[in-house]
Amino acid sequence: MLNISKNNISKNIDLTSLKSGQEIFTREYHKKFKNFLLIFILILFVILFLPWTQNISGKGNVTTLKPSQRPQTLQSQIPGRIEEWFVQEGDLVKKGDTILRISEIKSDYFDKKLTERTGSQLSAKSLSVTAYKNKIFALQNQIKALNQERILKLDQVKNKLTQALLTVKSDSIDLEAIKTKNDIAKIQFERTVSLQKEGLKAVKDVEEKKAKQLEANAKLISQQNKLLSSKNKVINAELAISTLMTTYADKIAKAKSSLFTAQSNSFDAEVQVSKLETNFANYKKRGSLMFITAPQDGFINKAIKSGLGETFKAGEELVSIMPANYDLAVEMFVRPIDLPLIHLEEKVRVQFDGWPAIVFSGWPNLSYGTYGAKVVAIENFISSNGMFRVLLIPDDNTASWPTAIRIGSGARTIALLENVPIWYELWRQINSFPPNFYQPQKKPITTNKK
């Protein structure tokens, strides 16, 4: 029956005459199978010409549209020690609510009246600045008074010098007149002596002329002394002017030196006041940093630093908070070769982890459990994973995303591209060709014409 032997039994016996032979050799077993293959091939041929939506699949995570809506950690701007917790994990806090209280660990800030004492120092230093300014004003007035006094004194001494010069001039004229009178008296005396020798004048006349000559000579000497005295007055007046200039220059220089010292002290006091104001503001601000408050409405996710009495450094993470209000988005990553195919407002289907879905990537309308999204941002720089980041938001024209989605959960994305026949897509996949490059059709801009 298996035709193993070379002796064929069918030559000697008619197997169709037997009942089992009739059951076996009279039926056409492959007829239905051939029909099935024919129908399958026809269906497959038809399927090859059905439309297929090219797509770019990728993986991503659920995130938020705005950076301020993403989970964040709270830090302290100063190092400290945890003193008291006011919340527990899972609590809803409002903006400004106190989360925990801390205390200082630096010895420079242990003084509880540090701000008050710094304010007192600031007030005292401010008064010192005012005193220096008053001293500067007084010295400036003193310098002005010295300058005015110097001008008046100088005018007075110059007047004395002028008087002395005029006196010298007057005495010089008087001296010349006395010299003339002395010469006349001498001539008259000599003439009288000559006439007396001739017998024309008496001895008495000679003696009178001699007395007049001596008197004129005495007046000459007296006038010379008077002229020298007048010249000494001129010298004294010039010396007084020089002394006056030196004296007032010294007084004004001392006053200016005191003025500059007062100004320097005033500037130094102002610098100290500025430093004290900065310290006062810093101490006051530091006092407000003893309480860690919520920057916005949100839920306490995790206390990173737990317990009481635990110390931490400045900028160290203390607690994690999740904003209560946020706009969901999905970040997906595409390969550099697929980046030119992604455009803004591109339609994308999203499948969230944990939500049942039946996905036909080429037939998005037949898929179940996927949600519509559109591209709102495309990163211009490659990420650390070697792909480009694309941000998606819900598409308002499709079903809303599930409200139970949590930020950070996984998602699978399918970016929808052109519609092509299935045979073309199979050919492209076999040859490892990229999807067709295309540009989305832009809506024409219509302008209202009056």
PEHU-V572441 format. One record per residue. N is the residue number from 1. PHI is phi in whole degrees, -180 to 180 (999 if undefined). OMEGA is omega in whole degrees, -180 to 180 (* if undefined). Layout:
N&PHI&OMEGA + N&PHI&OMEGA
This chain:
1&999&177 + 2&-89&179 + 3&57&177 + 4&-82&-179 + 5&-81&177 + 6&-73&178 + 7&-84&-176 + 8&-87&-177 + 9&-74&-177 + 10&-69&178 + 11&-77&-177 + 12&-99&-176 + 13&-128&175 + 14&-86&-175 + 15&-71&-179 + 16&-72&178 + 17&-78&179 + 18&-85&-178 + 19&-66&180 + 20&-70&178 + 21&-67&177 + 22&-64&-180 + 23&-68&-173 + 24&-94&-169 + 25&-89&-180 + 26&-97&-179 + 27&-100&176 + 28&-101&-175 + 29&-73&-173 + 30&-92&-177 + 31&-67&179 + 32&-66&180 + 33&-65&178 + 34&-64&178 + 35&-64&179 + 36&-62&179 + 37&-63&-180 + 38&-64&180 + 39&-64&-179 + 40&-63&180 + 41&-66&178 + 42&-64&179 + 43&-64&180 + 44&-63&179 + 45&-65&178 + 46&-66&-179 + 47&-63&-179 + 48&-59&-179 + 49&-101&176 + 50&-72&180 + 51&-72&179 + 52&-132&-179 + 53&-86&176 + 54&-64&-176 + 55&-151&175 + 56&-122&-179 + 57&-94&179 + 58&-163&179 + 59&-118&179 + 60&-160&-179 + 61&-137&175 + 62&-79&180 + 63&-138&178 + 64&-118&-178 + 65&-72&-178 + 66&-103&178 + 67&-60&-179 + 68&-71&-179 + 69&-98&-178 + 70&-88&179 + 71&-57&-177 + 72&-140&177 + 73&-113&178 + 74&-99&178 + 75&-123&175 + 76&-103&-180 + 77&-73&-178 + 78&-129&174 + 79&-70&-178 + 80&-169&-177 + 81&-134&-179 + 82&-72&-179 + 83&-108&-175 + 84&-159&174 + 85&-100&178 + 86&-111&-178 + 87&-136&171 + 88&-134&-177 + 89&-61&-179 + 90&97&-179 + 91&-72&173 + 92&-93&-180 + 93&-118&176 + 94&-96&179 + 95&-61&-180 + 96&94&178 + 97&-66&180 + 98&-79&-179 + 99&-98&178 + 100&-155&178 + 101&-116&-179 + 102&-124&178 + 103&-134&-178 + 104&-77&174 + 105&-123&177 + 106&-94&-177 + 107&-66&-180 + 108&-68&-175 + 109&-120&-180 + 110&-71&-177 + 111&-64&-179 + 112&-72&179 + 113&-102&-177 + 114&-62&-180 + 115&-65&-180 + 116&-65&-180 + 117&-67&178 + 118&-64&176 + 119&-64&177 + 120&-66&176 + 121&-61&179 + 122&-65&179 + 123&-64&180 + 124&-63&180 + 125&-65&178 + 126&-64&176 + 127&-64&177 + 128&-63&177 + 129&-62&179 + 130&-63&179 + 131&-63&179 + 132&-63&179 + 133&-66&177 + 134&-65&178 + 135&-64&178 + 136&-62&179 + 137&-64&179 + 138&-65&179 + 139&-66&177 + 140&-63&176 + 141&-66&179 + 142&-64&179 + 143&-64&177 + 144&-62&180 + 145&-65&178 + 146&-64&179 + 147&-64&179 + 148&-66&179 + 149&-64&178 + 150&-62&180 + 151&-64&-180 + 152&-66&179 + 153&-62&-180 + 154&-66&177 + 155&-63&180 + 156&-63&-179 + 157&-68&178 + 158&-66&176 + 159&-63&177 + 160&-62&178 + 161&-64&178 + 162&-63&177 + 163&-61&180 + 164&-64&179 + 165&-64&178 + 166&-65&178 + 167&-65&178 + 168&-62&-180 + 169&-64&179 + 170&-65&179 + 171&-65&178 + 172&-65&178 + 173&-66&178 + 174&-61&180 + 175&-64&179 + 176&-66&179 + 177&-66&179 + 178&-66&176 + 179&-59&180 + 180&-63&178 + 181&-63&179 + 182&-66&178 + 183&-67&179 + 184&-64&-180 + 185&-64&179 + 186&-67&-180 + 187&-65&180 + 188&-65&178 + 189&-64&-180 + 190&-65&-180 + 191&-68&180 + 192&-67&178 + 193&-62&-180 + 194&-64&179 + 195&-70&179 + 196&-67&177 + 197&-65&-180 + 198&-82&178 + 199&90&-178 + 200&-91&180 + 201&-119&178 + 202&-88&180 + 203&-65&179 + 204&-59&179 + 205&-65&179 + 206&-65&-178 + 207&-67&178 + 208&-65&179 + 209&-67&179 + 210&-66&179 + 211&-64&178 + 212&-63&179 + 213&-67&180 + 214&-66&178 + 215&-63&179 + 216&-66&179 + 217&-66&178 + 218&-65&177 + 219&-63&178 + 220&-62&180 + 221&-64&179 + 222&-63&180 + 223&-69&176 + 224&-62&177 + 225&-62&179 + 226&-62&178 + 227&-65&178 + 228&-63&177 + 229&-63&178 + 230&-65&177 + 231&-65&176 + 232&-64&177 + 233&-62&177 + 234&-63&179 + 235&-63&179 + 236&-64&179 + 237&-66&177 + 238&-63&178 + 239&-65&178 + 240&-64&177 + 241&-62&179 + 242&-62&179 + 243&-63&179 + 244&-62&179 + 245&-61&-180 + 246&-66&-178 + 247&-62&-178 + 248&-72&175 + 249&-63&178 + 250&-67&179 + 251&-62&-180 + 252&-66&178 + 253&-63&178 + 254&-65&179 + 255&-64&178 + 256&-66&177 + 257&-61&177 + 258&-64&178 + 259&-64&180 + 260&-65&177 + 261&-64&179 + 262&-64&178 + 263&-64&178 + 264&-62&178 + 265&-65&178 + 266&-66&178 + 267&-63&179 + 268&-64&178 + 269&-66&177 + 270&-65&176 + 271&-63&179 + 272&-65&176 + 273&-63&179 + 274&-62&178 + 275&-64&180 + 276&-66&176 + 277&-64&177 + 278&-63&179 + 279&-63&-180 + 280&-62&178 + 281&-64&179 + 282&-65&179 + 283&-64&179 + 284&-66&177 + 285&-66&-180 + 286&-64&178 + 287&-63&178 + 288&-75&180 + 289&-85&178 + 290&-73&179 + 291&-122&177 + 292&-91&-177 + 293&-114&-179 + 294&-78&179 + 295&-75&180 + 296&-161&178 + 297&-65&-179 + 298&-178&-180 + 299&-109&176 + 300&-77&-179 + 301&-81&-173 + 302&-155&173 + 303&-89&-176 + 304&-71&174 + 305&-103&-175 + 306&-108&176 + 307&83&179 + 308&-112&180 + 309&84&-180 + 310&-79&-180 + 311&-96&-179 + 312&-150&179 + 313&-93&177 + 314&-66&180 + 315&83&180 + 316&-79&-176 + 317&-69&-178 + 318&-112&-176 + 319&-150&179 + 320&-105&-177 + 321&-132&178 + 322&-112&180 + 323&-56&-178 + 324&-77&-179 + 325&-111&-178 + 326&-155&176 + 327&-107&-177 + 328&-69&175 + 329&-153&179 + 330&-127&173 + 331&-103&178 + 332&-117&-178 + 333&-120&180 + 334&-120&179 + 335&-71&178 + 336&-57&-179 + 337&-69&-179 + 338&-93&-175 + 339&-61&-180 + 340&-61&-178 + 341&-87&-179 + 342&-97&180 + 343&-132&175 + 344&-63&-177 + 345&68&177 + 346&-65&179 + 347&-80&-178 + 348&-138&173 + 349&-103&-175 + 350&-125&173 + 351&-115&-177 + 352&-91&177 + 353&-64&180 + 354&95&177 + 355&-107&-179 + 356&-63&-177 + 357&-152&171 + 358&-117&-169 + 359&-113&167 + 360&-114&-171 + 361&-62&-179 + 362&-85&179 + 363&-124&-176 + 364&-63&-179 + 365&-72&180 + 366&-93&-179 + 367&-76&179 + 368&-129&177 + 369&91&176 + 370&-104&-175 + 371&-128&-177 + 372&-80&177 + 373&-149&177 + 374&-142&-177 + 375&-80&177 + 376&-118&-179 + 377&-154&178 + 378&-127&-178 + 379&-70&-178 + 380&-92&-179 + 381&-126&-176 + 382&-68&-180 + 383&-83&-178 + 384&-68&179 + 385&-87&178 + 386&82&179 + 387&-125&179 + 388&-100&-177 + 389&-91&179 + 390&-126&-177 + 391&-105&-178 + 392&-118&174 + 393&-128&-179 + 394&-61&176 + 395&-89&-176 + 396&-66&-177 + 397&-87&-179 + 398&-121&-180 + 399&-64&-179 + 400&-69&178 + 401&-70&178 + 402&-61&-179 + 403&-75&-177 + 404&-87&179 + 405&-66&178 + 406&-112&180 + 407&-65&-180 + 408&105&178 + 409&-72&-176 + 410&-80&179 + 411&-154&174 + 412&-112&-174 + 413&-121&177 + 414&-133&178 + 415&-85&-175 + 416&-85&-178 + 417&-117&-176 + 418&-83&173 + 419&-95&-180 + 420&-134&175 + 421&-67&-177 + 422&-66&-179 + 423&-62&178 + 424&-68&180 + 425&-66&177 + 426&-63&179 + 427&-63&179 + 428&-66&-179 + 429&-67&180 + 430&-65&-179 + 431&-91&179 + 432&58&175 + 433&-84&176 + 434&-74&176 + 435&-60&-178 + 436&-64&175 + 437&-77&-178 + 438&-151&174 + 439&-117&179 + 440&-66&180 + 441&-73&-180 + 442&-90&179 + 443&-71&-180 + 444&-65&179 + 445&-85&-179 + 446&-98&179 + 447&-114&179 + 448&-77&179 + 449&-104&178 + 450&-79&*
